[in-house]
Amino acid sequence: MASLTALLDGFATAAQPLYLLYALLGVTLGTAVGVLPGIGPAMTVALLLPLTYTLEPTAALIIFAGIYYGGMYGGSTTSILLNTPGESSSIVTALEGNKMARAGRGAAALATAAIGSFVAGTIATVLLTALAPAIADLAVTLGPADYFALMVVAFTTVAALLGSSPVRGLASLALGLFIGLIGTDTLSGQSRFTLGIPTLADGVDVVVVAVGVFAVGEAIYVASRLRHGPVEVVPVGGRWFTRDFWTRSWKPWLRGTAIGFPIGTVPAGGADVSTFLSYAAEKKLSQHPEEFGRGAIEGVAGPEAANNAAAAGVLVPLLTLGLPTTATAAVIVAAFQSYGIQPGPLLFTTNSSLVWALIASLYIGNVMLLVLNLPLVKMWVKVLQIPRPYLYAGILLFAALGTYAVNFVVDDLVVLLVIGVIGFFMRRHGYPVAPLVVGLILGPMAEEQLRRTLQISEGDPTALVASPFAAVAYSVLAVLLAVAVVLRLRRRGTTEVTAG
């Protein structure tokens, strides 16, 4: 009952005209960047971080949440009409959606993607509303060793279990942890890895790193691979809604939501994993399996629902535990920290009005996105006509101006360039950037919890696994690692048999 009252108060805040305008701005930007291949929500939020310092925290976070949700919606448009996923989580949608469009059923594919995203996003937000306060109450009872265990689980799963190469993921994580150590040690007052540069004494600003690795690194990488050519857009054909449309879509929407939300809440989850699982489930359960690979509507409805449900699920550990499990979530944590707010169990107590206004804005944003996506499809496709050199030149300009505006220090621009070059080489050689940002944000927090645990136990390392919660967390991590190893070995064996 208390949560319902708090949510109603959140709606009273989020429904104010100014906040509605911010929500509309966020979902519009999010849809646009979701449509554009290579420009995702993580880059957009990172790019806007320095530019939103003049806004109050509630307004800025409503914009960022709108960008996050909008990016999930927008990726389906280019997947269906161009066979070019705007987001990695929209890859599965392209498998069946583009086939539907080429068969003259593009309107039905776009409609099931938009409505499925709305249904899943709304249900998942309801689950977020119900679960987040309870998880936050539980998290308040956790000790330093328990938090350190959670962060170790987050480090390992994000770095080792996601992506194609655990070694590269761990290397990216190690780089993020190292950058997080740069600065002055708060306990001893000693400088660490500053190279005698005064600017680095306060550490490397998370905003500078986020902008560098996502905006500058991505812009340089895309520029190095830029190819000019006509954009082939499949016309939006067929009817938007038919009886067959509803009959074959509503169950995949619900199944996708049931798959996406819980997977989004765990560190090893995320939209990418949930969309592939949803596609596999729909292929197995469909009454029309022969249509898969030739334009099955279930192959669009399920993954798109799972995509948006996972996006809401990612916010559960972010808001209640302060644990980012995706690149965009990591940048949103940086946004909280830039306002001196630390996501975690105390967020619902110390910043109750902010967090409930943010959750209420998710409901409002879902409605706005449904209204924006169906009637304005042709407008979103025209966004693709923006010349790429102009687009990425503008991104670099805004990145430099925004970074300089953080502290008005020229040295930050040098750090931005260095981080951007690092981000470029990471992309070029297949190193994921998400573990770097997660390591940068959680590294100092993990160090603090580790030190606190050892101080309380007078240096006894067994205190790290003494509590029941920590022991369970490490056990679950061991099981996840074992399952991942078995699956990789089985996949490798299958590949060798196929090749042989």
C-alpha positions as CSV (number, residue, x, y, z in Angstrom):
1,M,0.0,0.0,0.0
2,A,2.9,2.3,0.8
3,S,4.4,1.6,-2.6
4,L,1.1,2.4,-4.3
5,T,0.8,5.7,-2.5
6,A,4.4,6.6,-3.4
7,L,3.8,5.7,-7.0
8,L,0.7,7.9,-7.1
9,D,2.9,10.7,-5.7
10,G,5.4,9.9,-8.5
11,F,2.7,10.3,-11.1
12,A,1.7,13.6,-9.6
13,T,5.3,14.7,-10.2
14,A,5.9,13.1,-13.5
15,A,2.6,14.4,-14.9
16,Q,3.6,18.0,-14.5
17,P,3.8,19.7,-17.9
18,L,7.6,20.4,-17.7
19,Y,8.4,16.7,-16.8
20,L,6.0,15.5,-19.5
21,L,8.0,17.6,-22.0
22,Y,11.3,16.1,-20.7
23,A,9.8,12.6,-21.0
24,L,8.7,13.3,-24.6
25,L,12.2,14.7,-25.4
26,G,13.8,11.5,-24.0
27,V,11.6,9.0,-25.8
28,T,11.9,11.0,-29.1
29,L,15.7,11.1,-28.8
30,G,15.8,7.4,-27.8
31,T,13.7,6.3,-30.8
32,A,15.9,8.4,-33.1
33,V,19.2,6.9,-31.8
34,G,17.6,3.4,-31.8
35,V,16.9,3.8,-35.5
36,L,20.4,4.9,-36.3
37,P,22.8,1.9,-36.5
38,G,25.8,2.3,-34.3
39,I,24.4,5.0,-32.1
40,G,22.8,3.4,-29.0
41,P,21.3,4.6,-25.8
42,A,24.6,4.3,-23.9
43,M,26.3,6.7,-26.3
44,T,23.4,9.2,-26.2
45,V,23.2,9.2,-22.4
46,A,26.9,9.6,-22.1
47,L,26.9,12.4,-24.6
48,L,24.1,14.3,-22.8
49,L,25.5,13.8,-19.3
50,P,27.6,17.0,-19.4
51,L,24.9,18.9,-21.1
52,T,22.2,18.2,-18.5
53,Y,24.1,19.5,-15.5
54,T,21.9,22.6,-15.5
55,L,18.8,20.4,-15.0
56,E,17.6,19.2,-11.7
57,P,18.2,15.4,-11.1
58,T,14.6,14.3,-11.6
59,A,14.4,16.0,-15.0
60,A,17.7,14.7,-16.2
61,L,17.0,11.1,-15.1
62,I,13.5,11.2,-16.8
63,I,15.2,12.1,-20.0
64,F,17.8,9.3,-19.7
65,A,15.1,6.7,-18.8
66,G,13.2,7.9,-21.9
67,I,16.3,7.5,-24.1
68,Y,16.8,4.0,-22.7
69,Y,13.3,2.8,-23.4
70,G,13.1,4.7,-26.7
71,G,16.3,3.0,-27.9
72,M,14.7,-0.4,-27.4
73,Y,11.6,0.7,-29.5
74,G,13.6,2.4,-32.3
75,G,15.9,-0.6,-33.1
76,S,13.0,-2.6,-34.4
77,T,12.2,-0.1,-37.2
78,T,15.5,-0.5,-39.0
79,S,15.6,-4.2,-38.3
80,I,12.3,-4.7,-40.1
81,L,12.6,-2.2,-43.0
82,L,16.3,-2.2,-43.6
83,N,17.5,-5.5,-42.1
84,T,20.0,-3.4,-40.2
85,P,19.5,-3.6,-36.4
86,G,19.9,-0.3,-34.7
87,E,20.7,-2.1,-31.5
88,S,22.4,-5.4,-30.8
89,S,19.2,-6.5,-29.0
90,S,17.3,-6.0,-32.3
91,I,19.3,-8.6,-34.2
92,V,16.7,-11.3,-33.7
93,T,13.9,-9.0,-34.8
94,A,15.6,-8.7,-38.2
95,L,15.6,-12.4,-38.8
96,E,11.8,-12.6,-39.3
97,G,10.8,-8.9,-39.4
98,N,12.7,-8.1,-42.6
99,K,11.3,-11.3,-44.3
100,M,7.8,-10.1,-43.4
101,A,8.5,-6.7,-44.8
102,R,9.8,-8.1,-48.1
103,A,6.7,-10.3,-48.3
104,G,4.5,-7.2,-48.1
105,R,3.7,-7.5,-44.4
106,G,5.9,-4.7,-43.0
107,A,3.0,-2.9,-41.4
108,A,2.1,-6.0,-39.4
109,A,5.7,-6.5,-38.3
110,L,6.0,-2.9,-37.1
111,A,2.7,-3.1,-35.3
112,T,3.5,-6.3,-33.4
113,A,6.9,-4.9,-32.5
114,A,5.4,-1.6,-31.2
115,I,2.4,-3.1,-29.4
116,G,4.5,-6.0,-28.0
117,S,7.1,-3.5,-26.7
118,F,4.2,-1.5,-25.0
119,V,2.6,-4.5,-23.4
120,A,5.9,-5.9,-22.2
121,G,7.2,-2.6,-21.0
122,T,4.1,-1.9,-19.0
123,I,3.9,-5.3,-17.4
124,A,7.6,-5.2,-16.6
125,T,7.3,-1.7,-15.1
126,V,4.5,-3.0,-12.9
127,L,6.8,-5.8,-11.7
128,L,9.6,-3.3,-11.1
129,T,7.1,-1.2,-9.0
130,A,6.2,-4.3,-6.9
131,L,9.6,-5.9,-6.5
132,A,12.0,-2.9,-6.2
133,P,10.9,-1.7,-2.7
134,A,11.0,-5.3,-1.3
135,I,14.5,-5.9,-2.7
136,A,15.6,-2.5,-1.4
137,D,14.4,-3.5,2.1
138,L,16.3,-6.7,1.9
139,A,19.4,-5.0,0.6
140,V,19.5,-2.7,3.7
141,T,20.2,-5.7,5.9
142,L,23.3,-6.7,3.8
143,G,26.8,-6.2,5.2
144,P,30.0,-5.1,3.5
145,A,31.0,-8.7,2.7
146,D,27.6,-9.3,1.1
147,Y,28.0,-6.2,-1.1
148,F,31.5,-7.2,-2.1
149,A,30.1,-10.7,-3.1
150,L,27.4,-9.0,-5.2
151,M,30.0,-6.9,-7.0
152,V,32.3,-9.9,-7.6
153,V,29.3,-11.6,-9.2
154,A,28.5,-8.6,-11.3
155,F,32.2,-8.3,-12.4
156,T,32.5,-11.9,-13.4
157,T,29.2,-12.3,-15.1
158,V,29.4,-9.0,-17.1
159,A,33.0,-9.7,-18.1
160,A,33.3,-13.4,-18.5
161,L,29.8,-14.7,-19.3
162,L,28.6,-12.0,-21.8
163,G,30.3,-11.7,-25.2
164,S,32.3,-14.1,-27.3
165,S,35.6,-14.1,-25.4
166,P,35.8,-14.3,-21.6
167,V,39.5,-13.3,-21.8
168,R,38.8,-10.1,-23.6
169,G,35.9,-9.4,-21.3
170,L,38.1,-9.8,-18.2
171,A,40.8,-7.7,-19.8
172,S,38.3,-4.9,-20.4
173,L,37.2,-5.2,-16.8
174,A,40.8,-5.0,-15.6
175,L,41.3,-1.8,-17.5
176,G,38.2,-0.3,-16.0
177,L,39.3,-1.3,-12.5
178,F,42.7,0.3,-13.1
179,I,41.2,3.6,-14.3
180,G,39.0,3.5,-11.2
181,L,42.1,3.3,-9.0
182,I,43.7,6.5,-10.5
183,G,43.6,9.4,-8.1
184,T,44.1,9.9,-4.3
185,D,43.5,7.0,-2.0
186,T,40.8,8.2,0.5
187,L,42.2,6.0,3.3
188,S,45.9,6.7,3.1
189,G,45.9,10.0,1.2
190,Q,48.5,8.6,-1.2
191,S,48.4,9.4,-4.9
192,R,47.9,6.3,-7.2
193,F,48.9,6.2,-10.8
194,T,48.6,9.9,-11.3
195,L,52.0,10.3,-13.1
196,G,52.5,13.6,-11.2
197,I,49.6,15.2,-13.2
198,P,47.5,17.4,-10.8
199,T,44.3,16.9,-12.8
200,L,44.4,13.2,-12.1
201,A,44.8,13.6,-8.3
202,D,41.0,13.7,-8.0
203,G,40.6,10.6,-10.3
204,V,39.4,10.3,-13.8
205,D,35.9,11.7,-14.1
206,V,33.4,8.9,-14.9
207,V,31.6,11.3,-17.3
208,V,34.8,11.9,-19.3
209,V,35.4,8.1,-19.6
210,A,31.8,7.4,-20.6
211,V,31.8,10.1,-23.3
212,G,35.2,9.0,-24.5
213,V,34.6,5.3,-24.7
214,F,31.1,5.4,-26.1
215,A,30.9,8.6,-28.2
216,V,34.5,9.3,-29.3
217,G,35.5,5.7,-29.6
218,E,32.4,4.7,-31.5
219,A,32.7,7.8,-33.8
220,I,36.3,7.0,-34.7
221,Y,35.5,3.3,-35.2
222,V,32.5,4.0,-37.5
223,A,34.6,6.6,-39.5
224,S,37.2,3.9,-40.1
225,R,34.7,1.6,-41.6
226,L,32.4,4.2,-43.3
227,R,31.1,3.1,-46.7
228,H,28.8,5.3,-48.7
229,G,25.9,3.9,-50.6
230,P,22.2,4.1,-51.1
231,V,19.9,3.1,-48.2
232,E,17.5,0.5,-49.4
233,V,14.2,0.8,-47.4
234,V,11.5,-1.8,-47.8
235,P,8.1,-0.1,-48.2
236,V,5.7,-0.4,-45.4
237,G,3.1,-2.7,-46.9
238,G,0.0,-4.7,-45.9
239,R,-2.6,-4.1,-43.2
240,W,-1.6,-3.0,-39.7
241,F,-4.1,-5.1,-37.7
242,T,-5.9,-8.3,-38.6
243,R,-7.6,-11.1,-36.6
244,D,-4.7,-13.4,-37.4
245,F,-2.3,-10.6,-36.1
246,W,-3.9,-10.6,-32.6
247,T,-4.3,-14.4,-32.5
248,R,-0.7,-15.1,-33.2
249,S,0.9,-12.2,-31.3
250,W,-0.6,-12.0,-27.8
251,K,0.8,-15.2,-26.4
252,P,4.4,-14.4,-27.7
253,W,4.0,-11.0,-26.1
254,L,3.3,-12.5,-22.7
255,R,5.9,-15.3,-23.1
256,G,8.5,-12.7,-24.1
257,T,7.7,-10.6,-21.1
258,A,8.0,-13.7,-18.8
259,I,11.4,-14.5,-20.3
260,G,12.8,-11.0,-20.6
261,F,12.1,-9.5,-17.2
262,P,13.8,-12.1,-14.9
263,I,16.7,-12.4,-17.2
264,G,17.1,-8.6,-17.2
265,T,17.3,-8.6,-13.4
266,V,20.3,-10.9,-13.1
267,P,23.9,-9.7,-13.9
268,A,24.4,-12.3,-16.6
269,G,21.1,-11.3,-18.4
270,G,20.3,-8.4,-20.5
271,A,18.2,-7.8,-23.6
272,D,20.6,-9.7,-26.0
273,V,20.3,-12.9,-24.1
274,S,16.5,-12.7,-23.6
275,T,15.7,-12.0,-27.2
276,F,17.6,-15.1,-28.4
277,L,15.9,-17.2,-25.8
278,S,12.5,-15.8,-26.7
279,Y,13.1,-16.5,-30.4
280,A,14.1,-20.1,-29.6
281,A,11.0,-20.6,-27.4
282,E,8.6,-19.2,-30.1
283,K,10.2,-21.4,-32.8
284,K,9.7,-24.4,-30.6
285,L,6.1,-23.6,-29.5
286,S,4.8,-22.1,-32.7
287,Q,1.9,-23.8,-34.6
288,H,3.5,-22.6,-37.8
289,P,7.2,-23.7,-37.4
290,E,7.6,-23.9,-41.2
291,E,7.2,-20.0,-41.4
292,F,10.3,-19.4,-39.3
293,G,13.1,-18.1,-41.6
294,R,10.5,-16.9,-44.0
295,G,8.7,-14.3,-41.9
296,A,6.9,-15.7,-38.8
297,I,5.2,-13.0,-36.8
298,E,5.9,-14.8,-33.6
299,G,9.6,-14.3,-34.3
300,V,9.0,-10.6,-34.1
301,A,6.4,-10.4,-31.3
302,G,8.3,-12.5,-28.7
303,P,11.8,-11.1,-29.0
304,E,10.5,-7.5,-29.1
305,A,8.5,-8.1,-25.9
306,A,11.5,-9.8,-24.3
307,N,13.7,-6.8,-25.3
308,N,11.6,-4.2,-23.5
309,A,10.8,-6.4,-20.5
310,A,14.6,-6.9,-20.0
311,A,15.1,-3.2,-20.2
312,A,12.8,-2.7,-17.2
313,G,14.4,-5.7,-15.5
314,V,17.9,-4.1,-15.7
315,L,16.5,-1.2,-13.6
316,V,15.8,-3.6,-10.6
317,P,19.5,-4.2,-9.6
318,L,20.4,-0.7,-10.7
319,L,17.9,1.1,-8.4
320,T,17.9,-1.3,-5.5
321,L,21.6,-2.5,-5.3
322,G,23.4,0.1,-7.4
323,L,24.6,-2.7,-9.7
324,P,24.7,-1.8,-13.5
325,T,24.5,-5.0,-15.7
326,T,24.5,-3.3,-19.1
327,A,26.5,-0.5,-20.7
328,T,23.5,1.8,-20.7
329,A,22.8,1.0,-17.0
330,A,26.4,1.8,-16.2
331,V,26.1,5.2,-17.8
332,I,22.8,5.9,-15.9
333,V,24.6,5.1,-12.7
334,A,27.2,7.6,-13.7
335,A,24.3,10.1,-14.2
336,F,23.1,9.4,-10.7
337,Q,26.6,9.9,-9.3
338,S,27.1,13.1,-11.2
339,Y,24.3,14.6,-9.0
340,G,25.8,13.1,-5.8
341,I,23.2,10.4,-5.7
342,Q,24.2,6.8,-5.2
343,P,21.7,4.1,-6.5
344,G,21.2,1.4,-3.9
345,P,18.9,0.3,-1.1
346,L,18.9,3.7,0.6
347,L,17.7,5.4,-2.6
348,F,14.1,4.6,-1.8
349,T,14.5,6.3,1.6
350,T,16.8,9.3,0.9
351,N,15.4,10.1,-2.6
352,S,12.0,8.6,-2.6
353,S,10.3,11.3,-4.6
354,L,13.0,11.1,-7.3
355,V,12.9,7.4,-7.7
356,W,9.1,7.1,-7.8
357,A,8.8,10.0,-10.3
358,L,11.4,8.1,-12.4
359,I,9.3,4.9,-12.3
360,A,6.1,6.8,-13.0
361,S,7.8,8.3,-16.1
362,L,8.4,4.8,-17.4
363,Y,4.6,4.2,-17.6
364,I,4.1,7.6,-19.3
365,G,7.0,7.0,-21.6
366,N,5.6,3.7,-22.8
367,V,2.4,5.3,-23.8
368,M,4.3,8.1,-25.6
369,L,6.4,5.6,-27.5
370,L,3.4,3.6,-28.7
371,V,1.9,6.9,-30.0
372,L,5.2,7.9,-31.6
373,N,6.2,4.6,-33.2
374,L,3.2,3.6,-35.3
375,P,2.2,6.9,-37.0
376,L,5.7,8.2,-37.5
377,V,7.5,5.2,-39.0
378,K,8.3,7.0,-42.3
379,M,9.7,9.9,-40.4
380,W,12.1,7.7,-38.4
381,V,13.3,6.0,-41.6
382,K,14.2,9.4,-43.0
383,V,16.5,9.9,-40.1
384,L,18.8,7.4,-41.8
385,Q,19.3,9.8,-44.7
386,I,21.5,12.1,-42.5
387,P,25.0,11.9,-44.0
388,R,27.2,9.9,-41.7
389,P,30.2,12.3,-41.8
390,Y,28.0,15.1,-40.6
391,L,26.4,13.0,-37.9
392,Y,29.6,11.8,-36.4
393,A,31.3,15.1,-36.7
394,G,28.5,16.6,-34.7
395,I,28.9,13.8,-32.1
396,L,32.6,14.6,-31.7
397,L,31.9,18.3,-31.4
398,F,29.3,17.8,-28.7
399,A,31.6,15.3,-26.9
400,A,34.4,17.8,-26.7
401,L,32.2,20.7,-25.7
402,G,30.3,18.6,-23.1
403,T,33.6,17.3,-21.6
404,Y,35.1,20.7,-21.3
405,A,31.9,22.0,-19.6
406,V,32.3,19.4,-16.8
407,N,35.3,21.1,-15.1
408,F,36.4,23.7,-17.7
409,V,39.9,22.1,-17.7
410,V,41.7,21.5,-21.0
411,D,43.4,18.4,-19.5
412,D,40.0,16.7,-19.6
413,L,40.0,17.0,-23.4
414,V,43.4,15.1,-23.5
415,V,41.9,12.4,-21.2
416,L,38.9,12.3,-23.5
417,L,41.0,11.8,-26.6
418,V,43.1,9.0,-24.9
419,I,40.0,7.2,-23.7
420,G,38.4,7.6,-27.1
421,V,41.4,6.1,-28.9
422,I,41.4,3.2,-26.3
423,G,37.7,2.7,-27.1
424,F,38.4,2.6,-30.8
425,F,41.1,-0.1,-30.5
426,M,38.9,-2.1,-28.1
427,R,36.1,-2.2,-30.7
428,R,38.5,-2.9,-33.6
429,H,39.9,-5.9,-31.8
430,G,36.7,-7.2,-30.3
431,Y,37.0,-6.1,-26.7
432,P,33.6,-5.3,-25.1
433,V,33.4,-1.8,-23.6
434,A,30.6,-2.5,-21.1
435,P,33.0,-4.3,-18.6
436,L,35.3,-1.3,-18.7
437,V,32.6,1.1,-17.6
438,V,31.2,-1.4,-15.0
439,G,34.7,-1.9,-13.6
440,L,35.3,1.9,-13.4
441,I,32.0,2.5,-11.5
442,L,31.9,-0.5,-9.2
443,G,35.7,-0.8,-8.7
444,P,36.1,1.9,-6.1
445,M,32.9,0.8,-4.4
446,A,34.1,-2.8,-4.3
447,E,37.5,-1.7,-2.8
448,E,35.7,0.3,-0.1
449,Q,33.5,-2.7,0.9
450,L,36.5,-5.1,0.8
451,R,38.5,-2.8,3.1
452,R,35.6,-2.3,5.4
453,T,35.1,-6.1,5.7
454,L,38.8,-6.7,6.5
455,Q,38.8,-3.9,9.0
456,I,35.8,-5.3,10.9
457,S,37.3,-8.9,10.8
458,E,40.8,-7.6,11.7
459,G,42.3,-8.9,8.5
460,D,40.6,-12.3,8.5
461,P,39.9,-13.2,4.8
462,T,37.4,-15.9,5.7
463,A,35.0,-13.0,6.7
464,L,34.4,-12.5,3.0
465,V,32.5,-15.8,2.7
466,A,31.3,-16.1,6.3
467,S,27.8,-14.7,5.9
468,P,25.1,-16.9,4.4
469,F,24.3,-14.4,1.7
470,A,27.9,-14.1,0.5
471,A,28.3,-17.9,0.5
472,V,25.1,-18.3,-1.6
473,A,26.3,-15.5,-4.0
474,Y,29.6,-17.2,-4.6
475,S,27.9,-20.6,-5.0
476,V,25.5,-19.2,-7.6
477,L,28.5,-17.7,-9.4
478,A,30.3,-21.0,-9.4
479,V,27.3,-22.7,-10.9
480,L,27.0,-20.0,-13.6
481,L,30.6,-20.4,-14.5
482,A,30.3,-24.2,-14.7
483,V,27.2,-24.0,-16.9
484,A,29.0,-21.4,-19.2
485,V,32.0,-23.7,-19.6
486,V,29.8,-26.7,-20.4
487,L,27.8,-24.7,-23.0
488,R,31.0,-23.3,-24.6
489,L,32.5,-26.8,-24.8
490,R,29.3,-28.2,-26.3
491,R,29.1,-25.4,-28.8
492,R,32.7,-25.9,-29.8
493,G,32.1,-29.7,-30.2
494,T,29.1,-29.1,-32.4
495,T,31.1,-26.6,-34.5
496,E,33.9,-29.1,-35.0
497,V,31.5,-31.9,-35.9
498,T,29.8,-29.6,-38.4
499,A,33.1,-28.5,-39.9
500,G,34.3,-32.1,-40.1
